[in-house]
Amino acid sequence: MARDVIADRISKLGGEGAFEVQKKVAILRRDGKNIITCHIGQPDRPAPKAVVDVAVKALNDGDHGYTPSGGKLEMREAAAEWLTKTRGVHYSWDEICITPGAKPAIFLALLSTIEPGDEVIYPDPGYPTYGSVIPFLGAIPKPLPLVEELGFRFQLGQLKELITPGKTRMIILNSPENPTGGVLQEEDLKGIADLCHEYDLLVFSDEIYSQLIYGEKHHSIVSITGMKDRTIVMDGHSKAYAMPGWRLGFAGSTKEIARAMELLMTNSNSCAASFTQTAGRHALIMDQSPVHEMIAEFKRRRDMIVKRLNEIDGVTCHNPEGAFYVFPNIGSFGKSSEEIEKYLLRGASELGAGKDIGVDGVSVLAGTAFGSYGEGYMRISYANSYENLELAVKFIKEAFSKL
């Protein structure tokens, strides 16, 4: 063939560590290994029965067709009402775009607003899609270090130093944060808002974990006066409603940006599934007690796993305020985060770890799966049963004792 088949731009995209580990776990389990999964960010319970019932009825009623690319009017209205109620800023249906999962909302929002050569500031360690999509669009990624001593927040002064007047276009925020569970405080957001006004910046605020918070209420930068017109706020159903495979997310922005995202939807996905939107609307308007019950259980798991990890020699673990991840510091063992990930999955059992409890490995993610500032850490998802997490920590403790 005269030239390469694959376009050069594809080389700028990165993968996602969770899905790479998922393949390794599947192979090990096929070979009969008992692997406790702590690498994947999905709740370990089904979607609320009321939501499932609505979806089944919708399918039986023939709710199978195309919808408008930006989403059904009823779903957009429900998302607008949800954001209005939870963020304290009014949204109308035409400021909403419904997407097949929250991840496409990241891609479409950035594609709608970022030009080649623009600088985009994003958290590191942070969700891998940010650092992947930015260079794919021809923009310049500028990682903002999150500091363990600050509860995995960042220093406002360091953020200001990363801003290049006339070139920096956007700041990406994620609170509660993946992978650290860190939560931005109201004073952080006010400082960021001041910088956005001073330097004429946009914000993409990834708030997919907004309901999964254990301390104070969730704070959104869009709630600060003057920030709605500068902010694209993203939320969705994967985490709080245990609906990751349903593929349903939404973004609130300006009418102009929502229309641009809708146009991109038309030319890529056509629309999110009709019956999923019907069920997703019900999730937003129903009694939220199933969500509150899940959050209480996550808090119980968090409290246990943080305590047990901090009892392991050489490990320190910050107590996260949101999401369902811990991000323990494992730098004292003198091995890279990637080496630790591989060791806990396979290597430790070869040294005899886990034999007495019937566990052959624990799947975690290297901190560097989330950026270079994740070196020295690993991410553990506690979206698994309490009993499995207890076994996982026992295995990790024994594994580290053999290093």
N, C-alpha and C positions, 0 to 999 in steps of 0.2 A: 504494500500500500504506500502511496506517495507521501503521505503525511500522517501525523498522529491522529487517531480517531477522537480522542478525548480532548475537549477544549481546555486551554491553559487555565481558565478561571477555576476549574475543579480542583486544581492543585492547591488552591488557597483555602479550601474547606478542610476542617478537621473532623475527626470522628467523635464519638462519645464513649468514655471509658465504661460506663454502666452496661452498654450493650455489648462491648467486647468481653467483659467479664461474664455477662449472661451466657454467651456462647461457650465459654470455658466451663461454667457450672453445668450446663446441659450435657457436655461430653463426660464430665466426671460422674454425674448422676447416672448416665447411661451405663457407665462402667461399675455401677453399684456403690459409689461413694456417698456417704451421708454428709452433705454440705449444707451448712446453715447460711441462708442468704441474708446478708446485711449490706448489699451493694446497690440495691434498686430502690428508687424513690416512689413506691406506690403502696397505698394502704393495704393491709392484709385482710380486709373485710370486704364484703360485697357492697355494691351501691344500696342506698336505702330502698326497702321493699316498695314503698309508695312510688318511687321514681321508676323502678323496674316495671311495676304494674301499669303505669302510664305508658311506658314504651311498648309493652306487649299489646295493650289496647290500641295504641296508635298503629302498630303494624297490622293488627287484625282488622282495623278500620280502613286500611289502604293508604296510610300516610307514608307513601313510598316515593313521591315525586320530587322534581326539582323545586327549589325555593329561590327567591331572589338571592343574588350572590352575597349581599350583605347580611342575609339572614331573614327568617320570617319576621314579619312586623311584630307579632306577639312576643317572640323571643327577644327582639331588640328592645321592645318596650319594657319587658321584665328586667333585662340587663341594665337599662337606663334607670329604672326605679331602684334596682339594687345598688347601683353606684351612688345614686342620689341619697339614698338612705344611709349607706355605710360610710360615705366620704363627706357628706354634708355639703355637696356642691351639685347644682341641678344639671342633669343630663336629659336630652331629648333623644328619641329613638334614632334620629338621623345623625347622631354623633357616636353611634355604636356600629361596630362591624363584628359579626359573628364568624368565627373561624373553626376549622376542623382540628381542634386542639389548641392549646395556648402557644405551643412552639411556633406554628405558622404565623401567629400574631406578631411575634418578635420579628420574623423575617419580613413580613409584609409592611410592618410599621417602619422598619429601617429602610427598606427598599423605597418606600413612599417619601422619605424625608432626607436621606443622606446622598450627597453627591460624591463622585470620585475626588479624592484629595481632602475631603473633610476629616477632621479629627474627632474621634469618639472615645470618651472616657468610660471605662467600665470596671467593675470590681474584680479584684484578683486576690485570693481565690474566688471564682465565680462560676456561674453556669456556663458550660463550654460553648454553647451556641453563640454567646456574645462575641467571644474572641475569634470565632470561626466566620460568622457572617460579615463582620466589619471589613476585613481585608477582601473577602469575596466581592464586596460592593466597590472595591477600589478605594476605600477609606483607610484612614490610619488609626490603628488601635493603640490606645494609651491606657495601660493597666493602672488601676488605683489600688495600692496595697491595703488590705484589711489587717488590722493589728489585733493580735490576741489579747494584749493587755487592755485594750479598749472594748473588750467584748466582741471582737471582730467587727468593729466599726473602723472608720478612717479619720485621719486628722484633716480638719477643714483647710488648714494651711497647705497641706500636701496636695489637696485637690486643686486649690488655687494655682499652685505652681505648675500643674499640668495643663492649665488652660492657656491656649495660644490665641490672643485676640485676633479676630477675623478668620481664624482657621478652625477652632474648636466649634463643633456644631451641636453636639449632644452629650449628655451625661446619662448613663444607664444606671438605674438603682434597682436593688432587689432586697426587699425587706418584708417579712422575715427572709433570711438569706439561705440559699443553697450554695455551698455545702456546710456552712458553719452554724446555722441556726441563729446568727446574729440579727439584732433588731435595731434599726435606726430610731433615734429618739427625736422628739419634736424639735429640740434645739438644733440637732443636726440638719433637719429638713429646712428650718428657717435660714440657716447659714447657706445651704445649697441654693435656696430660692433667691437669696440676695445676689449670689454669684450669677445665677441665670439672668436676672434683670440687668446686672452690670455688664455682662458680656453677651447678651442676647442669645441665650442657649435654650435648646429644647431638652426635655427630659423624657426618657422612656422608663416607666416605673413598673417593674415586674412584681406584681402583688398576688401571685398565684397561691402563696401561703398566708394570705391576709387573715384568714379565720383561725389558723393554727398558731395561736399565740397564748402564752402562759402567764404573762404578767399584766402590764397595763394594756389598754385597748390599742388596736392597730392605728398607727399614724401614717397618713398618706400625704405626699407633697402636694397632691392636687387640691387638698383642703386649704392650703395657704392662699391667702388673697392674691390674685393676679397670676396664679400658676396654672389654672385650668387650660388656658389658651396655649400654654407652653408644654403641656404634658400629655403623653399618651399613656394611659393607665391600663394595664392588662390584668385580667383575672380569668378564672375558668373553673371547670368542674372536676378535674383530675384528682386533686388532693382532698379538699374538704368533703366532697361527696363520693370519694372512692370510685371515680369514673374514668380512670386513665385510658382504657380501651375504647371508650365511647367517642373520644376525640371531639371535644367541645370546649371552646374558649371564646373570649370576647375582649374587645378593646374599646375604651372610651377616649375620645379625642375631640377635635373640632370637626365640624361638618365637612370641611375641605379635606382633612386627612382621612376621615372615615370614607369619603367618596373615593379617594385614591386607593385605599385598601380594598374597597369593594370592586373597583376596576381590576385590580390585580387578582382578586378572587375569581372574577369572571374568566380571566385568562389563564388560570392555573387549576383551581379546584372546583370551579363552578359554584359550589355551595357546600355547606356542612349538611350532613344527612338530616332529612326532614323529621323522622321520628325521634332522632337524638335531640333535635332542638325542642320538640314537643315535651320530651321528658326533662330536658335541661331547664326549660321554663318552670316546670313544676318544682324542680329542686330549689329554685330561687324563691318561690312564693309559699312553699309548704312550711309546716312547723319544723324548726331547725333543731329539735331535740336530738335526732340521730347524729348531727354534727357535734353538738355539745358533748354527747356521750363518748364519741370517738376522741375528742380533744382531751377529755378527762383520762381516758385510757392511755393516750400518748404521754401525758404528763407523768402518769404512774411509771411507765416504762423509762421515760427520761430520767426520773429521779433515781431509779435503781441503777441504770447503766452508768450514769455519771459517777455515782458513789462507788460502784465496783471497779470502774476503770481507774479512778484515782487511788484505789487501794493496790494497784499493780505497780511494783517497783519500776521506775523509769518512765512512767506514763503520767501526764497531767491532762486533765480534761475540763475545759471551760463548760459551765452550765448554760446551755443555750436557752434563749427566751422564746424561740419560735421554731416552726417547721418540725420535721421529725428526724433530724440528724444530729449526731455529735461529731466533733472534729478534734479528736485527741492529738496532743503533741507527742510524737514518738521519736523525736530527734536524738534522744540520748542513746539509742541503740547503735548508732554509727552506721546505719544502712539507709539507703534511699527509700523514699516512700514507695516507689515501684517495687523495690526488692521486698519490702514488708508486705505489700499486697500479694505478691507471688508466694511468699513464705507462708502466710496464713492460709492461703488457698490450697497449697500442695506440700510445700517443703516441711512444715512443722510436723505433719502426720508421719512423714518418713523418719522423723526423730523420735516418734512415739507419742507425741502430743495427742490428746483426745481419745486414747485407746480405752481408758477406764470409763468414759462417758459415751462411747459409741459415736464420736464425731470425727470425721476425716478432714474437715477444713471449714473455714469461715470466709465467706466472700466479702471483702471490703473494697473500697476504692482508694488508690493512692491520692494524696493531696494534690499532686502535680497533674492529675486528670482535670483539675479546675484552674490551672495556671501555675506559673513558676513560683509564685509566692506561697503555694501550697506545699512546697517541699518541707519535709519534717513532720507532716501531719497525715492522717488518713480519715476518710469519711466512713462512718458507720450509720446506716439507716436503722432506726428502731421501729420501722413499720413492719414488725414481725411479732410473733406472740411473745408474751412475757416469759414463758417457759423456754422458748428457743433462745431468747436473748440471754437468759441466765446461763444456758449451756454455751452460748457463743463467748461470753465473757470468761467463763471457766477455761475454755479452750485457749483463748487469747492469753490469759495469764500463764497457763502452762507453756504455751508456745514461746512467749517472751522469756520465760525462765531458762529456756534451752539455747537462747542466743549467746 
